[in-house]
C-alpha cells in the first residue's frame, strides 16, 4: 500500500464513519482494513461497495 492509497482510506473512513479522532492504517487485506485510533484501540472495518462497516 502506498502513501496515496493510505491517505484515501483514512479520508474515506473519517468522512463516512464521521470519526472525531485520528486513525492510522495498520493493515489492509482485501476488503478488510485494520486501523488504530489515537486512543490505542484497534478496529477492523470491512469495505462493502463504497462504504466501510465495522467487522462483526
N, C-alpha and C positions, 0 to 999 in steps of 0.2 A: 504494500500500500504506500503510495507516495503522499507527500505533504498536501497536495491539492485535493486528493480524494478524502483524506482525513479531515481537512477543513470543511469540505462539502457535507460529510456525515455529521460533524459537530453542528454545523449550521442548520441542517435539516432536523436533527434531534431537538435542538434548543427551540426552534420555531414551532415544530409540530407538537412537541410534548409540553411546550410553554414552561420550560425549566427555568427556575430563578437562580440557579447555581451553575458554576462552570464544570465541565466534564473533560475527560481525557480518554481517547480511544486506546484501549489496551490490545484488542484482538478483533479481527474480522474473519469469520469463516462462513463463506457462502452468504446466507441471508441473516446470520446471527452476528450481532455486534456487541462486544463486551466493553463497557466503559466504567471509569471510576470517577465519582464526583468529588468535589473539594472537601467533603466530609469524610472521605476514605471508604465509602461504600462502593461495592462492585455490583453493577446492574447489567443484565443481558436484555437487549432489545432484539426483536425479530422484525425484519422488513417484510411487510405484506403489501404488495403493489407499490404505492408511493408513500406509505405511512409506516411508522415504526410503532410496535406494540411491545409491552412487557412480556417476557417469556414466562409461561406458567409453570 
